[in-house]
Amino acid sequence: MSQPLPVASRAQVPPFAVMDILARVAELRAAGRSVISLCAGEPGSGAPSGVSAAAAGIHAAGTPLTYTPALGIVELREAIAGHYKRWYSLDIDAKNVAVTTGSSGAFLLTFLSAFNAGDKVALARPGYPAYKNILRALGVEVIEIEAGAGTRFQPTPSALDAAVREHGPLAGLMLASPANPTGTMVSRDELGELTQWCANHSVRLISDEIYHGITYASPDTPDFRGTCAWELDRSAVVISSFSKYWGMTGWRLGWAIVPDELIEVVDALASNVALCPPAPAQWAAVAAFSEDSYAQADASVAEFSRTRDYLLANVGRLGWADVAPADGAFYLYASLGPAMDGFADSADYCSALLESAGVAVVPGLDFDTVGGRHTVRLSFAAGYDAVREGLERIVAFQDTRASQRRAAAV
């Protein structure tokens, strides 16, 4: 009997717990259970109507959907460049826009083009797990910077200085603003300090801006949608997506704004890794930049804001602690506090909540393998009604558990 063939060490990355939870949600619903999913960062509104209409028209026309250029169709690259003029008053050449298969594709192409195996890249913890998992799979050494409430869960120049003293020179900094899972943002001044630090230390900044536009400051506030890193540093790589502000998660379409010195490398890699992004999604996504589409996306953000206000006003009923500010995106990240009593860790809590109360949230361990044992992330992207019902179920679940524990202690 032959021995099993080996698996590459780079493949030994943990799965994204959100996807496993979503699979369990689907199983429970198929069995007839009522489940409220507050785990995925997936807007319930879906794509703007103009995008859906454009997709329907593309298929109705019967025109063959062939390969496109590796970095996307010219029409979409130009529309994305125009978006940066509209939101940030930035003049960007469409040749610096790389359309990708979701922002995930943009991360892969960026990391491959910017970093060598053995390079060190810093990122904040807690943070989106795919950053470190992709980097590690590519042989890049990840330097996690513990970022707590004192720095609004974001990296700082002093923390980067400490990382260099401990680990040696860095090749890159991965930044997210608004961040997943905390929703916190860096101000324009803070971003300026970070870009200057990167310039002084020859560090490539990768700026994840996929939640830009989903922010809760007054529209009269400067940069209320978020500051684009290219406003301050054109050697940075800016990554964004149609998934969040436009609600187009399943369309698998993102992009990167790539500096001149990397764009040919990204183009060559893209043609080998994926040939091109999904053609029908590209042609339809041009309609995302119409006035109606912007208006519909802004209406969705207004609904997120209403849901966030309700959640923040009622989070005290949950007894959760150390709640992150949720400046943007659509997440509430918090410590479970007394609700952790009787559970081994946050994963144990989330499993019991889903199975007993039919509410899905994500354990903090997905985002922070050190401090995440006691934290959870709740997504309010599902909308006001889902969040309100979900909160009532969570309160009832926790109250029942507390009563049972008191009774057992007598």
N, C-alpha and C positions, 0 to 999 in steps of 0.2 A: 504494500500500500504506500503510495507516494506521500511525501510530507507536504503540508500546506505551504504554498509559496508566500514569501514575505510581503508585508505591506510597508510602503514607504513611511518613514518616520514623520515626514511632513504632513501625512494624512491623519495623524493622531491629534486632531483638534476637537474640542468638545462641540456637541451640537448646540444650535441656538434654541434655548428652552422654549421660546415663544412658539416656534414651529411645532414642537412636540405637544405643547398645550393646545394649540389650534387643532391638531389632529384628534386629541381627546375630546375637545368640544364638539367636533363633528361626529364622533362616535356616540356621545351622549345624546345629541340632538337626533341622530338617526334612530336611537332607541326610544325616542319620544319625550326626552327630558327637556325642560325649559332651562336654557342656559344663556346667561348674559355674559358676553365676551368683552372684557375690559382689559385685554392683554395686548392686542396688536395695535401698532401705530397705523391704523388704516381708516381714513375718513369714510364715514358712512354715506356721504353724498355721492360718491362716484365722480366720474369725469364730467366736465362741463358739457351741456347739451350740444353745443356746436362741435365739440370733438367727437361725440358719439354720432352725430349726424354726418360728419365728414367720413367717419369710418364706414358707416352704412352706405354712403354714396360710393366710396372706393370699391366696396365689394359688389354693389349693384351694377357698377359699370362693367364689371367683368374684365378689367384690364389686368394682364398678368402682373403679379407682384414679384419682381425680380430682385436680385441683389442690388444694393445701393452702394455708393462709396463707403469705404471702411469707417470713416468718421461722420457719416450721415449725409443726407441730402442737403444741397446748398440752401434750399428754401428754409429748412428748419434751422440750420446753422445761422443763417442771416436773421431769422426771427428771434433766436436766442440772444444774439448780439444786440438786437433792438431792445430786448427786455432789459438788458443792463443799462442801456441809454435811458430807458423809461424810469427805472427804479433808482439807479445810482448815478445818473448823468455820466456814465462811463462810455467812452468810445472804444469799442473792442472790434477788432477785425474778425470776421467770420472764420478766417483760416485758423484762429486760435481756439475755436469751439470744436470739441470732440463729442459727438453724440454717442452714447454708450447703451449697453443693455442693462438698464437700471443704473442707479448710482453704484451698485455693487460692481458692475463692470468698470466704472470709472475708477473705483478704488484699486481694482486689480491692475489695470493698465498704468495708473499713476505709480503705484508701488513698484511695479516691474521696471518702469522707465526711470524712476528717480533714485532707487536704492539698490545696492548690491547685497548679496548674502554676507552676513556678518556685520553690516551697518547697524547702528543703534538709532532707534526712533522712539521718541518720548510721546506719551499720551496720558491723559488724566484718568484716574480711577476714582469713582465709578465712570464707566463709559460704554459705548456701544461695542459689544464683544467682537463683531466681525472685523473691526480694525486690527486688533491684536492677533486674531486667529488667522487672518489672511497674511499679515506680515510674518508671523511665525512660520506659516506654511511655505513662505518664500525664503526662509532662512535668515530673516532679519531679526535682530535682537530687540525685543520690546522692553522699554524702560517705563514702568508704570509710576506715575507721580500721584501719590495720595493727595486728593483734593477734596477737602471737606467744606463744611458750611462757612468756615472762616474766610475762604477764598471763593465763596459761591460756587464750589465744585469745579473750578476752572484752574488751569495752570497759571503760574506767575513767573516772572523773570527770576526771582529769588529761588523758587523751587527748581527751575531749570539749572541755575548755578549749582545748587546742591546736587542735582542729578549728575552734572558733569564732574563735580569733585568725586563723587562716589563711583561712577561708571565709566568716565572718560568722555571724549568728544562725541557729540551727537551728529547724525546726518540729517535727521528730520524731526519735525514736531507735528503731530496730528491734533488738530483743534476742531471743536464742534461748537457752534453758537448759532441758534439755540442748541443745547446739548440733549442727547438722549443718554440716560433716562431722566435727568434732573430738570430739563427745560430752562436751565440758566443760560445767560448770555454774557459775553464780554462787551464792555462799552467801547466806543470808538477810541478813547484814550488808552484803554487797556490793550486793545488790539494793536494800537500804535506801539506800545511798549514791547509787546511780543514780537511784532515784525522787526523792530529795531534790534531786539536781542538776537533774533534769527540772522539778520544781516551781519551783525557784529561777530557771530560765531560760525558763519558759513553753513547755516542750517536751512534746509528746505521746509517751508511751511506748507502743509496740506490743510486747507480750510473747508470743512464740511458745512455747507450752507443750505442743506436741503429743507430746513424748516424756516428759512427766510420767508417773510410774509405772514407767518403764523405767530404773531407777537401781540402783546396786550398793553403796550404803552399807548399814550395818546397819539393820534396821527400828527399832532402838532409838534411832537418830540422829534428832534433831529435823528435821522437814521432809525426811525421806529421799526422799520422792517428788518433791521440788522445792517451792520457795516460790511460791505464786501471787501475781502482781503485785497483785491486788486486795486481798490482805491488807495491803498497804502504801499503795496509791494507787488510788482508785476513779475517777480520771480516765484511767487506762490502759485500753487495749483488750487483752483476753486472747484469744488464739486457740488452739484445740485441735481435735482430730479423733478419729474412731473408727479411723483407719487404722493406728496404731502399737500402742498398748497393747492394743486389742481385735483387732488384726490384720485390719481390714476395709478394705483399700486400695481394692478395686474397687467398693465400695458407694458411694463418692464422697459422704461425709457428714462435715461438720465443723461447727464452731460458733465464735461469738465472744461474749465477755461484753463488752457495750457500755455505756459510761456514758450517763446520762440525756440529756445534751445532744446525743448522736449517734444515739440509737436510732431516732428518727423519720426521720432522713436515711437511715440504713441500710435501714430498712423500705421507703422510697420507691424507693431505688436497687435493692433486691433484686427488687421487683415488676416493675421494668423490665428488669433484666439477665437474670434467670432465671425469673421468675414465682414459682417455688418450688423447694426442693430435691426430689430424687427421692422420690416418695410412698412406694413400697414399702420403700425403705431406711429412711425415717423411722419407719414403723410397726413394722418389725422391730427397729430399734435401741433401742426402749424396753426390750427384753429384755436389752440389754447391761448394764443396771444391776441385774440380779438377783444374788443371792448366788452362784449357780452360775457366772454369767458372770465375775464378779470373780475367783472361784477359778480358772477356766480361764485367764484372762488372767495372773494371778499365776504359774501354773504355766509359762506361756510365758516370763515374765520370768526364772524360775528356770533355764529351759533357756538363755536368752540369757546368763545369768550363768555357767553351766557352760562354754558355748562361749567366752565372753570370757576366762575363766580359762585355758583351754587355749591360746587364741591369744596371750595375753600371756606365757605361760610358754614359748612356742615362737617368738615373733617374732624372737628373736636368731638363729635359723637362717636367717632371710631376709636378715639384714644391713641391714635398714632402720633408719633413725635418727630422732631427734627425734619419737618416738612420742607422740601426744597422750594424756592420761590416760584418756579414755573413761569418765568418771564416770557417764554415762548414755547413752541411745539404744543403737544396736548397730553402731557404726562404729569402725574403726581407721584413723586418719589419720596418715601418716608420710612422711618423706623416703625416697626410694629408696636413698640412699647409694651404695655401690659398684655396686649393680644398675643404675644409670643409665648405666654405661660402655657406649658404643657406640650409645646412643639419642639422638635429637635432643631429645626432651622426654618428659614423662610420657605424653602421648597416643601417641607412637611406641612406648613400652614397653608400654602397655596393649593396643594393637593387636596387637603381636607375641605377647604372652602369650595373648591370646584365640585367635589364628589357629594358633599352634604348640602350645600346651598345653591349650587348651580351658578357660581360666579367665577370667572376666570381672570386672575391677575398674575403678574409675573414675579417670581422670586428675585430678590436683589442679587443672589449668587450669579445670575446671568451677566450682571454688569460689574460686579465687584467680588472677586473670589476671596477677598480678605474681610471686608466689612459687610458684605452683602448677606450674611447669615441671618440678619435681623431686619432686613429692609425688603420693601416690595415696590413695584412700579404698577400704577393703575393708569391705563390709557382712557382719556375721556373723549377720544375721537369718535366713539360710537354714537355720541349725541346725548342731549339733555335727558330724554326719557329713560334711555338705557342706564345712564349713570345714576339717576334718581332711584330707580328700582334696584339697581345693583347695590347702592349704598344701604338701602333699607335691608336687603338680604344680608349684607356683611354685618351690619349692626346686630341683627337678629341672631346670626351665626355666632358672633362673639359673645353675646349675652347668654345664649344657651350654653356655650362651652364654659363660661365663667360660673354659671349656676351649677352645672354638673360638677365642676371642680370643687366648689364650696361644699356641695352635698357630700362628695366623696371624702372631704377632709373632716367631716363631723364624726 
